[in-house]
Amino acid sequence: MSKTRTARHGTKDPAKGLFADNEMIDIAGIFGVLRRRKWSIAAITIAGTVAAYLYGSSVIPIYNAQATLLVEPSDSGVAELDPVNADLNADFNDIATQIRLLQSHNYQARVMEDLGLFDDPEFNSTIVDPDAPPKSALARFIEQPLDTMLAWLPSEWLITSGTAQEPELESVAPYRAREKALDRFRDSVEFLSDPVAYIITIGFNSPDPEKAARIANRIAEIYVDDQLNNKIFATDRTSAWLQDRLTELEVELREAEEKVGEFRSTNLVGESEGQGMTLTQQELSDLNRDLIVTRGELAEKQAKLRLVRDLRGSGRSLDSIAEVVESPLILSLRQQETELLREEAELSSLYGERHPRMIWLRNEKQNLEAKINSEVERIILTLQNDLSVTATRIASIESQLGDVKTQNVTDQAAGVQLAQLERQAESTRTLYEAFLNRFKETREQLEIVQPDVRIVSMASPPTVPTTPGKKLFAAAGLVISFGLSALLAIVLDRFDRGIRSGRQIEQKLGLHTLALVPRLDRLKKNQKPYQYLMEKPLSAYAEAIRSIYMAVKLSNVDREPKVVLATSSLPQEGKTTFAVSLATFAARSHKRVLLIDLDLRHPSVHRELGWQVSGGLVEYMANERSLEEVIHHDLETGLHFLPIKGQTTNPTDLLDSQKMRLLIESLRDSYDYIVLDSAPLASVTDTRVAALLADKVLFCLRWGQTMIGAAEDSIQALAEVGIEPAGAVLTMVDMKKHARYGYGDVGQYYTQSQKYYVN
């Protein structure tokens, strides 16, 4: 039991199909699938190739004409004109934008109107082309039955499903026709940009090569013309605006300059030379300077006068005063005084104090002193007069300074206003000059305006269509149909859960495959497989039964199995046929063989042997018949068989009864080999009980029919009662297909082994 589970769990998942345990694709398995379904693949491939060839024959050839544009921004030479002319920057985003403009609804409608394509039957489906070729026989063959079938269907249903269109109003129909024509035109035109160059390729597809070239060229020409016209229009509009603006600025400038001149003549005095100040400001500066100087003089004279008064009040000499020292009269008197002192000094030694000469000298000295004092007084009085004059002068300057300050405030206010007027005039002049220069440059540039794109190459009518020919269609149909059919074959094989090989049984069920029993397609009329076995003992069928018999016999050398049970998952899997053939082979091997039918619900052993019986196992178990009465001997095969005639209400209880076990044990002593034919495991539970009566259980699976899931469930049912099948038998195998498909087991060598068989 544990061995079986381990084997099953160690195999790959059946859902993985063509993938091995290590997730690698089984290449050999894929080729095996393709070989097994080669005729289906061939049929689908041929049908697809023929359909593609016929379709290619009916396809109208389409020609593609291409014109090439170079995006080449022009250098105007005047930086200020770039915004006016809107030159391209040769940026790939700008190129993409230009392509979007070329793809716009309005632009393409202009091209169609320019070429009259709205009245062309190629684009306008409401116009019938009298020169159009008739439909092919294939198209008529497909369309006529389809139109007939659609005519029987309600129009409302066809409109709802989208198969037919709702009738349009007469006012809407022209607009719809125009839009549909534009949609067809848009589907036919293509714009491509070069990822490494500033190139735009304009292509057009049409059944008419001349028309394709004409339309592609016209799209390019209109695009270039639009570029040029837009620049000219922008330049003209800018020039006109500049001219109007210049006229306004000229008037504004003249008015501003007149205001400056008028204000200057009315309110301002002239400017002093070199310093940029007005006369009032110069006068104010001079008065301030004079006031400062005069105040200094006043302070100096006040200090001198105060010093003189202090010296006189203290009785000291005034000879230190500069005016006294510098006075010529005082100098002369001092010289005279010096002479008198010298003479007095000389005579004082000769004469006495009372000498007339000495007295005269003393009188002269007093006169000189009086003159000096008189002169000093005069000097002091002069200082006082100068002080008064200076004070008066200061008062006069201060008064004059007040008047000048008042005038200066007025002049400054006028200067501010004048400066404002001059700035306005200068600003207007600067703006006027800038606009004037811009106007002149714009007028000159108008003569040399160039578009940003130019046509590098014009489209010429193509000679070879771009649509693939019928041979290419056939080749594509061959490849596609083969690929799809191969894929379909792999998918179908992947979802095919039918068991077809011993390798599948071992990998997915964990059972050893005892033999592949061939399907007998050449039986004589009313001939049974067991009869074929007897007639052809050296056939592949007989060899398969022989290998099973020997495998069971050698499965336990110490205790040779005597009771063998044959079962399956579902009905119609060849279980009974195999059981009869196995029993027949054992009987032909000089064994005393008993074949017991344990399929109490659908007995078929006696029918397989061609017998009509009156009693069987049920009657014996009910004590209605003796054992000798229910066991029959088939002289043709030499085996004995215990059939089932009657029905029982509880088959499981019958099989699980003590009497049933005693019956099998007693029969072991009477027979060399006992074969039990049981019911399908997936249908009823009887076989789970019957399997306990056998030494070995053989699990039959029908080639290509038994599902993996059903087989797994059946083996699991046996495992639940502790039974492990001795092996699996793959029945009704188409050996030729099996060998040709290469399932990877012994059956693939059937062709090479045929010389050993006598079929």
ChimeraX attribute file (.defattr): number of C-alpha atoms within 10 A of each C-alpha:
attribute: neighborCount
match mode: 1-to-1
recipient: residues
	/A:1	14
	/A:2	10
	/A:3	9
	/A:4	18
	/A:5	15
	/A:6	11
	/A:7	15
	/A:8	19
	/A:9	13
	/A:10	13
	/A:11	16
	/A:12	16
	/A:13	14
	/A:14	18
	/A:15	11
	/A:16	13
	/A:17	19
	/A:18	19
	/A:19	17
	/A:20	15
	/A:21	12
	/A:22	7
	/A:23	10
	/A:24	9
	/A:25	14
	/A:26	14
	/A:27	11
	/A:28	13
	/A:29	19
	/A:30	19
	/A:31	16
	/A:32	18
	/A:33	22
	/A:34	21
	/A:35	18
	/A:36	19
	/A:37	19
	/A:38	17
	/A:39	11
	/A:40	16
	/A:41	22
	/A:42	15
	/A:43	14
	/A:44	19
	/A:45	22
	/A:46	17
	/A:47	16
	/A:48	23
	/A:49	23
	/A:50	17
	/A:51	17
	/A:52	23
	/A:53	22
	/A:54	17
	/A:55	17
	/A:56	20
	/A:57	17
	/A:58	15
	/A:59	15
	/A:60	13
	/A:61	18
	/A:62	19
	/A:63	23
	/A:64	28
	/A:65	27
	/A:66	26
	/A:67	25
	/A:68	22
	/A:69	22
	/A:70	16
	/A:71	23
	/A:72	17
	/A:73	16
	/A:74	16
	/A:75	13
	/A:76	15
	/A:77	9
	/A:78	11
	/A:79	9
	/A:80	12
	/A:81	18
	/A:82	14
	/A:83	9
	/A:84	18
	/A:85	26
	/A:86	14
	/A:87	19
	/A:88	17
	/A:89	14
	/A:90	14
	/A:91	11
	/A:92	16
	/A:93	10
	/A:94	13
	/A:95	19
	/A:96	15
	/A:97	12
	/A:98	16
	/A:99	18
	/A:100	12
	/A:101	14
	/A:102	18
	/A:103	15
	/A:104	12
	/A:105	14
	/A:106	12
	/A:107	15
	/A:108	19
	/A:109	19
	/A:110	13
	/A:111	20
	/A:112	21
	/A:113	12
	/A:114	14
	/A:115	15
	/A:116	10
	/A:117	19
	/A:118	23
	/A:119	16
	/A:120	16
	/A:121	15
	/A:122	19
	/A:123	21
	/A:124	21
	/A:125	16
	/A:126	16
	/A:127	13
	/A:128	11
	/A:129	12
	/A:130	8
	/A:131	6
	/A:132	9
	/A:133	8
	/A:134	9
	/A:135	10
	/A:136	12
	/A:137	10
	/A:138	12
	/A:139	13
	/A:140	12
	/A:141	11
	/A:142	11
	/A:143	12
	/A:144	11
	/A:145	11
	/A:146	11
	/A:147	10
	/A:148	10
	/A:149	10
	/A:150	14
	/A:151	11
	/A:152	8
	/A:153	10
	/A:154	9
	/A:155	15
	/A:156	12
	/A:157	11
	/A:158	15
	/A:159	13
	/A:160	11
	/A:161	10
	/A:162	10
	/A:163	10
	/A:164	13
	/A:165	12
	/A:166	11
	/A:167	8
	/A:168	10
	/A:169	8
	/A:170	8
	/A:171	8
	/A:172	9
	/A:173	13
	/A:174	13
	/A:175	11
	/A:176	12
	/A:177	17
	/A:178	19
	/A:179	17
	/A:180	17
	/A:181	24
	/A:182	21
	/A:183	15
	/A:184	15
	/A:185	23
	/A:186	16
	/A:187	11
	/A:188	16
	/A:189	21
	/A:190	18
	/A:191	17
	/A:192	13
	/A:193	17
	/A:194	11
	/A:195	9
	/A:196	7
	/A:197	11
	/A:198	16
	/A:199	20
	/A:200	24
	/A:201	20
	/A:202	25
	/A:203	24
	/A:204	27
	/A:205	25
	/A:206	22
	/A:207	15
	/A:208	16
	/A:209	22
	/A:210	16
	/A:211	17
	/A:212	25
	/A:213	24
	/A:214	19
	/A:215	27
	/A:216	26
	/A:217	24
	/A:218	18
	/A:219	23
	/A:220	27
	/A:221	17
	/A:222	15
	/A:223	22
	/A:224	19
	/A:225	14
	/A:226	13
	/A:227	19
	/A:228	18
	/A:229	15
	/A:230	15
	/A:231	21
	/A:232	21
	/A:233	14
	/A:234	16
	/A:235	20
	/A:236	16
	/A:237	13
	/A:238	19
	/A:239	20
	/A:240	14
	/A:241	12
	/A:242	19
	/A:243	17
	/A:244	11
	/A:245	15
	/A:246	19
	/A:247	12
	/A:248	12
	/A:249	19
	/A:250	17
	/A:251	11
	/A:252	16
	/A:253	20
	/A:254	13
	/A:255	12
	/A:256	20
	/A:257	18
	/A:258	13
	/A:259	15
	/A:260	20
	/A:261	13
	/A:262	11
	/A:263	16
	/A:264	17
	/A:265	10
	/A:266	10
	/A:267	14
	/A:268	17
	/A:269	13
	/A:270	12
	/A:271	14
	/A:272	13
	/A:273	9
	/A:274	6
	/A:275	8
	/A:276	11
	/A:277	14
	/A:278	19
	/A:279	17
	/A:280	23
	/A:281	20
	/A:282	17
	/A:283	17
	/A:284	20
	/A:285	14
	/A:286	13
	/A:287	18
	/A:288	15
	/A:289	12
	/A:290	16
	/A:291	19
	/A:292	14
	/A:293	13
	/A:294	17
	/A:295	16
	/A:296	13
	/A:297	17
	/A:298	20
	/A:299	15
	/A:300	13
	/A:301	18
	/A:302	17
	/A:303	12
	/A:304	19
	/A:305	19
	/A:306	12
	/A:307	15
	/A:308	21
	/A:309	14
	/A:310	13
	/A:311	16
	/A:312	12
	/A:313	9
	/A:314	9
	/A:315	9
	/A:316	11
	/A:317	10
	/A:318	18
	/A:319	14
	/A:320	12
	/A:321	16
	/A:322	10
	/A:323	17
	/A:324	20
	/A:325	13
	/A:326	11
	/A:327	13
	/A:328	11
	/A:329	14
	/A:330	23
	/A:331	14
	/A:332	13
	/A:333	18
	/A:334	15
	/A:335	13
	/A:336	15
	/A:337	21
	/A:338	13
	/A:339	13
	/A:340	19
	/A:341	15
	/A:342	12
	/A:343	14
	/A:344	20
	/A:345	12
	/A:346	11
	/A:347	16
	/A:348	14
	/A:349	9
	/A:350	11
	/A:351	13
	/A:352	12
	/A:353	13
	/A:354	9
	/A:355	13
	/A:356	11
	/A:357	16
	/A:358	20
	/A:359	14
	/A:360	14
	/A:361	18
	/A:362	16
	/A:363	12
	/A:364	15
	/A:365	20
	/A:366	13
	/A:367	14
	/A:368	20
	/A:369	16
	/A:370	12
	/A:371	15
	/A:372	20
	/A:373	14
	/A:374	13
	/A:375	17
	/A:376	20
	/A:377	13
	/A:378	13
	/A:379	16
	/A:380	18
	/A:381	13
	/A:382	14
	/A:383	18
	/A:384	16
	/A:385	12
	/A:386	16
	/A:387	20
	/A:388	15
	/A:389	13
	/A:390	19
	/A:391	17
	/A:392	12
	/A:393	17
	/A:394	20
	/A:395	13
	/A:396	12
	/A:397	18
	/A:398	16
	/A:399	11
	/A:400	14
	/A:401	19
	/A:402	13
	/A:403	12
	/A:404	19
	/A:405	15
	/A:406	11
	/A:407	14
	/A:408	20
	/A:409	13
	/A:410	14
	/A:411	19
	/A:412	15
	/A:413	12
	/A:414	17
	/A:415	18
	/A:416	11
	/A:417	16
	/A:418	20
	/A:419	13
	/A:420	13
	/A:421	20
	/A:422	17
	/A:423	14
	/A:424	17
	/A:425	21
	/A:426	15
	/A:427	14
	/A:428	20
	/A:429	19
	/A:430	13
	/A:431	16
	/A:432	20
	/A:433	15
	/A:434	13
	/A:435	17
	/A:436	19
	/A:437	12
	/A:438	19
	/A:439	20
	/A:440	14
	/A:441	15
	/A:442	22
	/A:443	15
	/A:444	11
	/A:445	18
	/A:446	17
	/A:447	9
	/A:448	9
	/A:449	17
	/A:450	22
	/A:451	22
	/A:452	21
	/A:453	22
	/A:454	19
	/A:455	18
	/A:456	14
	/A:457	14
	/A:458	19
	/A:459	23
	/A:460	17
	/A:461	17
	/A:462	17
	/A:463	11
	/A:464	11
	/A:465	18
	/A:466	14
	/A:467	17
	/A:468	14
	/A:469	17
	/A:470	17
	/A:471	15
	/A:472	14
	/A:473	22
	/A:474	23
	/A:475	17
	/A:476	17
	/A:477	23
	/A:478	22
	/A:479	15
	/A:480	16
	/A:481	23
	/A:482	21
	/A:483	15
	/A:484	16
	/A:485	22
	/A:486	24
	/A:487	15
	/A:488	16
	/A:489	21
	/A:490	21
	/A:491	14
	/A:492	13
	/A:493	18
	/A:494	15
	/A:495	13
	/A:496	16
	/A:497	18
	/A:498	19
	/A:499	20
	/A:500	23
	/A:501	22
	/A:502	24
	/A:503	18
	/A:504	20
	/A:505	22
	/A:506	17
	/A:507	18
	/A:508	22
	/A:509	24
	/A:510	23
	/A:511	23
	/A:512	16
	/A:513	22
	/A:514	22
	/A:515	23
	/A:516	31
	/A:517	27
	/A:518	23
	/A:519	17
	/A:520	16
	/A:521	8
	/A:522	9
	/A:523	11
	/A:524	10
	/A:525	6
	/A:526	7
	/A:527	10
	/A:528	17
	/A:529	20
	/A:530	23
	/A:531	19
	/A:532	19
	/A:533	22
	/A:534	17
	/A:535	12
	/A:536	16
	/A:537	18
	/A:538	15
	/A:539	18
	/A:540	24
	/A:541	25
	/A:542	26
	/A:543	20
	/A:544	19
	/A:545	26
	/A:546	20
	/A:547	15
	/A:548	22
	/A:549	18
	/A:550	12
	/A:551	15
	/A:552	22
	/A:553	15
	/A:554	13
	/A:555	13
	/A:556	10
	/A:557	9
	/A:558	7
	/A:559	10
	/A:560	14
	/A:561	18
	/A:562	18
	/A:563	24
	/A:564	25
	/A:565	26
	/A:566	28
	/A:567	32
	/A:568	30
	/A:569	27
	/A:570	23
	/A:571	17
	/A:572	14
	/A:573	21
	/A:574	21
	/A:575	26
	/A:576	25
	/A:577	21
	/A:578	22
	/A:579	27
	/A:580	29
	/A:581	24
	/A:582	25
	/A:583	31
	/A:584	27
	/A:585	24
	/A:586	25
	/A:587	19
	/A:588	17
	/A:589	11
	/A:590	11
	/A:591	17
	/A:592	17
	/A:593	27
	/A:594	28
	/A:595	27
	/A:596	26
	/A:597	26
	/A:598	27
	/A:599	23
	/A:600	25
	/A:601	17
	/A:602	14
	/A:603	20
	/A:604	19
	/A:605	23
	/A:606	21
	/A:607	11
	/A:608	14
	/A:609	17
	/A:610	11
	/A:611	12
	/A:612	10
	/A:613	14
	/A:614	12
	/A:615	20
	/A:616	25
	/A:617	26
	/A:618	21
	/A:619	20
	/A:620	18
	/A:621	17
	/A:622	11
	/A:623	10
	/A:624	13
	/A:625	15
	/A:626	15
	/A:627	16
	/A:628	9
	/A:629	14
	/A:630	21
	/A:631	19
	/A:632	20
	/A:633	14
	/A:634	15
	/A:635	8
	/A:636	10
	/A:637	19
	/A:638	19
	/A:639	24
	/A:640	21
	/A:641	25
	/A:642	25
	/A:643	29
	/A:644	26
	/A:645	20
	/A:646	14
	/A:647	15
	/A:648	14
	/A:649	9
	/A:650	11
	/A:651	19
	/A:652	17
	/A:653	13
	/A:654	21
	/A:655	22
	/A:656	16
	/A:657	14
	/A:658	10
	/A:659	12
	/A:660	17
	/A:661	16
	/A:662	12
	/A:663	13
	/A:664	16
	/A:665	13
	/A:666	11
	/A:667	15
	/A:668	15
	/A:669	10
	/A:670	13
	/A:671	15
	/A:672	18
	/A:673	22
	/A:674	28
	/A:675	26
	/A:676	28
	/A:677	29
	/A:678	27
	/A:679	28
	/A:680	25
	/A:681	24
	/A:682	18
	/A:683	13
	/A:684	15
	/A:685	15
	/A:686	23
	/A:687	27
	/A:688	24
	/A:689	19
	/A:690	24
	/A:691	26
	/A:692	18
	/A:693	21
	/A:694	19
	/A:695	18
	/A:696	23
	/A:697	25
	/A:698	24
	/A:699	26
	/A:700	27
	/A:701	30
	/A:702	26
	/A:703	25
	/A:704	17
	/A:705	17
	/A:706	23
	/A:707	18
	/A:708	20
	/A:709	14
	/A:710	17
	/A:711	24
	/A:712	16
	/A:713	15
	/A:714	23
	/A:715	23
	/A:716	19
	/A:717	17
	/A:718	21
	/A:719	17
	/A:720	12
	/A:721	13
	/A:722	14
	/A:723	20
	/A:724	22
	/A:725	22
	/A:726	20
	/A:727	22
	/A:728	26
	/A:729	30
	/A:730	27
	/A:731	25
	/A:732	22
	/A:733	20
	/A:734	18
	/A:735	20
	/A:736	14
	/A:737	15
	/A:738	24
	/A:739	18
	/A:740	16
	/A:741	20
	/A:742	20
	/A:743	21
	/A:744	17
	/A:745	15
	/A:746	15
	/A:747	25
	/A:748	19
	/A:749	16
	/A:750	18
	/A:751	13
	/A:752	9
	/A:753	11
	/A:754	12
	/A:755	9
	/A:756	12
	/A:757	15
	/A:758	12
	/A:759	17
